Structure formats: C-alpha cells, structure tokens
Amino acid sequence: MVNEAALWYFESVNLYNILCPHKVKAMNEKHTFNAYTKNQFIYFQQESANHIYMVAKGRVKIGHYLSDGKEVVKSILTTGELFGELALAGEETRKDFAQSMDNDTTICPLSIEELKNLMFQDKELSFKILKLVGLRLMKLERKLELLVFKDARTRVIEFLKDMAAWKGKKVGFETLVPTTLTHKDIASLTGTSRQTVTTILNELKEKNLINFDRKKILIRDLEKLA
C-alpha cells in the first residue's frame, strides 16, 4: 500500500525557487518568462517536446482529447509546479496538451539541455525531479483505478482525501485544505459532472463531515469521511 502522504509530497514541492533559470545567475540574463491569457494553449497534443515548464503564476490544465473529441483532464497545476517533464524521459511529441486557466498566467520555460545542465550540477535536484516523475505516474495509476472501479461519490471522496494528504494542514481532528479548484475543476479531475460534485459536497456538508468555500475545504475528521 503506497503511503498517500509520500505520494503527494513531491507534487507539492515548489521547484520554482531552485529550478527557474532566473534563480541561476549564469542563465538569468538570457531567460524570459512567457505570459498567457485564460484558455490559451501553452502546447498542443502532437507538438514537439523540447522544453519543460514551471508555473510561475496562475493555473495550468494538463489533459488530452479522445477520438470522439471528449476532453480528459489529468491534472491542474499551480505556482511552482512542473509540467512537460516527460520530454526529459525521451518523449518526442506531446501526448497531452497544456492550457492556461487564468488570465495573466506566467510560465517559466526551460530547454531540455538547460535542465540537464542544472541536474548535472545539483544531484539533489536530479533526485527530486526523478522522484516527481515516478510519483506522478503512480498518481495517474491511482486515478485510473478509481475511474474504472469506483462510483462517482467514492471518486469525489477519495479526491478530497488525496487533497488532504497533499496540501492539508491538521488542526486537531480537522484538516484544512486551501484550494483554488472550482466544482467544475473537481468534476474534470474525477470524471464526474459539476452537478454531481456539487450534490456530493453539499451532502457531506449537511452531514457536518466537511465545510467549504471558494478558497478552502475543511474536513472535520478524515477517518469519518465516507
């Protein structure tokens, strides 16, 4: 059984402060940020994969389209998180798209060659990135298992538990989870509808198992959340 706290830990590590070229004197002068508006694509499926990216500001959606045009959302990333990292493992063309979710989204691009140089100079950084890639694959496997074998209510509840393990702050028996995710975002990530997510969250709130607003979710007692 994978320890969920360990599974989510490296995903929440802010790599921006140690990986962005603006933090490296030798690279600072020639490096620029890229700005995107809401819903603008950073890269598309089948596009050449020759960079990795970090979110300096805003949110980024990672996903792909099925043959029938249906959108599948794999993850929603925020400040300090890394994406496009499979290019480091030999991915030549993108299997997913990356799309800005907010106006004034700022992205820090890094070429594969630049990243390899940074990793060569910093062994701890190499470990963190490799660990991040491995744990993300485990996370996707877990999501696939939930989509195949669990009903909508269970998927939403397990998502809340994962968020608590990832970003939650314990206050006695309660767990406070700061989040910018909307009900629509949670629906996309759990393979449900926005109406279903709203119904489930309201039901849990009525039972006093959780409380929530636009900026946070408060889980009263993780062991009782079911």
C-alpha positions as CSV (number, residue, x, y, z in Angstrom):
1,M,0.0,0.0,0.0
2,V,1.5,3.3,-1.1
3,N,1.7,5.9,1.6
4,E,-0.6,8.7,0.3
5,A,1.3,11.5,2.1
6,A,4.5,10.3,0.4
7,L,2.7,10.0,-2.9
8,W,1.6,13.7,-2.9
9,Y,4.7,15.2,-1.1
10,F,6.9,15.8,-4.1
11,E,4.0,17.0,-6.2
12,S,3.6,19.9,-3.7
13,V,7.3,20.8,-3.6
14,N,7.8,24.3,-5.0
15,L,10.6,23.6,-7.5
16,Y,10.4,27.1,-8.9
17,N,12.7,28.6,-6.3
18,I,15.5,26.2,-7.2
19,L,14.9,25.4,-10.8
20,C,13.8,28.5,-12.7
21,P,16.8,30.0,-14.7
22,H,16.1,33.4,-13.2
23,K,17.4,31.9,-9.9
24,V,20.6,30.8,-11.7
25,K,23.0,33.7,-12.3
26,A,24.6,32.2,-15.3
27,M,21.2,31.9,-17.1
28,N,19.3,34.9,-15.7
29,E,20.3,37.4,-18.4
30,K,19.1,35.4,-21.4
31,H,16.0,33.9,-19.9
32,T,12.5,35.2,-20.3
33,F,9.0,34.3,-19.0
34,N,6.1,33.5,-21.2
35,A,2.7,35.1,-20.5
36,Y,-0.7,33.6,-21.4
37,T,-4.3,34.6,-21.2
38,K,-7.2,32.4,-19.9
39,N,-7.8,29.3,-22.0
40,Q,-4.7,29.9,-24.2
41,F,-2.7,26.8,-25.0
42,I,0.9,26.5,-23.9
43,Y,1.4,23.5,-26.1
44,F,-0.9,21.0,-28.0
45,Q,-1.0,17.3,-28.4
46,Q,1.4,16.0,-31.1
47,E,3.6,19.1,-30.7
48,S,7.4,18.7,-30.5
49,A,8.5,18.1,-26.9
50,N,11.7,20.1,-26.4
51,H,11.0,22.1,-23.2
52,I,9.7,21.6,-19.7
53,Y,7.8,24.3,-17.9
54,M,7.1,25.7,-14.5
55,V,4.1,27.6,-13.3
56,A,5.4,31.0,-12.0
57,K,1.8,32.4,-11.6
58,G,-1.7,31.2,-12.3
59,R,-3.0,27.7,-13.1
60,V,-2.4,25.2,-15.9
61,K,-4.6,22.3,-17.0
62,I,-3.0,19.2,-18.4
63,G,-5.1,16.8,-20.4
64,H,-5.8,15.2,-23.8
65,Y,-8.7,14.7,-26.2
66,L,-10.2,11.3,-27.1
67,S,-11.0,10.3,-30.6
68,D,-14.6,11.5,-30.1
69,G,-13.4,14.9,-29.0
70,K,-14.1,14.4,-25.3
71,E,-11.6,16.2,-23.0
72,V,-9.8,14.2,-20.3
73,V,-8.2,16.3,-17.6
74,K,-5.2,14.7,-15.9
75,S,-4.1,17.4,-13.6
76,I,-4.5,21.1,-12.6
77,L,-1.2,22.7,-11.6
78,T,-0.4,25.9,-9.6
79,T,2.6,28.1,-8.8
80,G,5.9,26.2,-8.5
81,E,4.7,23.0,-10.2
82,L,6.4,21.4,-13.2
83,F,4.9,20.0,-16.4
84,G,6.0,18.7,-19.7
85,E,8.6,16.7,-17.8
86,L,8.2,13.6,-20.0
87,A,10.4,15.3,-22.6
88,L,13.2,14.6,-20.2
89,A,12.4,10.8,-20.4
90,G,12.5,10.8,-24.2
91,E,9.0,11.9,-25.2
92,E,9.4,13.5,-28.7
93,T,5.9,14.6,-29.3
94,R,3.3,15.7,-26.7
95,K,0.7,13.1,-25.7
96,D,-1.2,15.8,-23.7
97,F,-2.0,19.5,-24.1
98,A,-1.2,22.2,-21.5
99,Q,-3.7,25.1,-21.3
100,S,-3.7,28.3,-19.1
101,M,-6.7,28.5,-16.8
102,D,-6.3,32.1,-15.7
103,N,-5.6,35.5,-17.2
104,D,-2.0,36.7,-16.6
105,T,-0.7,33.2,-16.3
106,T,3.1,33.3,-16.2
107,I,5.2,30.3,-17.3
108,C,8.9,29.7,-16.9
109,P,10.2,27.6,-19.9
110,L,13.4,25.5,-19.7
111,S,15.0,23.7,-22.5
112,I,15.9,20.0,-22.0
113,E,19.6,20.9,-22.4
114,E,19.3,23.6,-19.7
115,L,17.6,21.2,-17.4
116,K,20.2,18.5,-17.9
117,N,22.9,21.0,-17.1
118,L,21.2,22.0,-13.9
119,M,20.6,18.4,-12.9
120,F,24.3,17.6,-13.5
121,Q,25.3,20.4,-11.2
122,D,22.8,19.6,-8.5
123,K,22.3,16.0,-7.5
124,E,19.6,16.8,-5.0
125,L,17.6,18.4,-7.8
126,S,18.0,15.4,-10.0
127,F,16.6,13.2,-7.3
128,K,13.6,15.5,-6.7
129,I,12.7,15.6,-10.4
130,L,13.1,11.9,-11.0
131,K,11.0,11.2,-7.9
132,L,8.4,13.7,-9.1
133,V,8.1,11.9,-12.4
134,G,7.8,8.5,-10.8
135,L,5.2,9.6,-8.2
136,R,3.1,11.3,-10.9
137,L,2.9,8.0,-12.8
138,M,1.8,6.3,-9.6
139,K,-0.8,9.1,-9.1
140,L,-2.2,8.5,-12.6
141,E,-2.4,4.8,-12.0
142,R,-4.4,5.5,-8.8
143,K,-6.7,7.9,-10.7
144,L,-7.3,5.2,-13.4
145,E,-8.2,2.6,-10.8
146,L,-10.7,5.0,-9.2
147,L,-12.3,5.8,-12.6
148,V,-12.6,2.1,-13.6
149,F,-13.7,0.5,-10.3
150,K,-15.3,3.2,-8.1
151,D,-18.6,5.1,-8.4
152,A,-18.8,8.9,-8.6
153,R,-19.4,9.5,-4.8
154,T,-16.3,7.4,-3.9
155,R,-14.2,9.1,-6.5
156,V,-15.0,12.6,-5.1
157,I,-14.4,11.5,-1.5
158,E,-11.1,9.8,-2.4
159,F,-10.1,13.0,-4.2
160,L,-10.8,15.0,-1.1
161,K,-8.7,12.6,1.0
162,D,-5.9,12.9,-1.5
163,M,-6.0,16.7,-1.4
164,A,-5.9,16.5,2.4
165,A,-2.8,14.3,2.2
166,W,-1.2,16.6,-0.3
167,K,-2.0,20.1,0.9
168,G,-3.9,19.7,4.2
169,K,-3.0,21.3,7.5
170,K,-4.1,19.4,10.6
171,V,-5.9,21.4,13.3
172,G,-6.9,18.8,15.9
173,F,-9.1,16.3,14.3
174,E,-9.9,18.7,11.4
175,T,-7.9,19.1,8.2
176,L,-7.8,22.5,6.4
177,V,-7.2,22.2,2.6
178,P,-6.5,25.5,0.8
179,T,-7.6,25.2,-2.8
180,T,-8.5,27.3,-5.9
181,L,-10.3,24.4,-7.6
182,T,-13.9,25.0,-8.6
183,H,-16.6,22.3,-8.6
184,K,-16.1,22.1,-12.4
185,D,-12.4,21.5,-11.9
186,I,-13.0,18.7,-9.4
187,A,-15.6,17.2,-11.8
188,S,-13.0,17.2,-14.6
189,L,-10.4,15.6,-12.4
190,T,-12.7,12.9,-11.0
191,G,-14.6,12.0,-14.3
192,T,-17.9,13.3,-13.0
193,S,-20.2,16.2,-13.7
194,R,-20.2,19.6,-11.9
195,Q,-23.8,19.0,-10.7
196,T,-22.7,15.6,-9.2
197,V,-19.8,17.2,-7.4
198,T,-22.0,20.0,-6.0
199,T,-24.6,17.5,-4.9
200,I,-22.0,15.3,-3.1
201,L,-20.2,18.2,-1.5
202,N,-23.5,19.7,-0.2
203,E,-24.5,16.2,1.1
204,L,-21.2,15.9,3.0
205,K,-21.6,19.5,4.3
206,E,-25.2,18.7,5.6
207,K,-23.8,15.7,7.5
208,N,-21.1,18.0,9.0
209,L,-18.3,16.0,7.5
210,I,-16.9,18.9,5.6
211,N,-17.3,22.7,5.2
212,F,-16.1,24.7,2.2
213,D,-16.0,28.0,0.4
214,R,-14.1,29.3,-2.7
215,K,-10.7,29.2,-1.1
216,K,-10.7,26.2,1.2
217,I,-12.2,22.9,2.2
218,L,-12.4,21.9,5.9
219,I,-12.6,18.2,6.6
220,R,-14.0,17.6,10.1
221,D,-12.5,14.2,10.6
222,L,-10.7,12.2,7.8
223,E,-11.5,8.9,9.4
224,K,-15.2,9.6,9.3
225,L,-15.2,10.9,5.7
226,A,-17.0,8.2,3.8
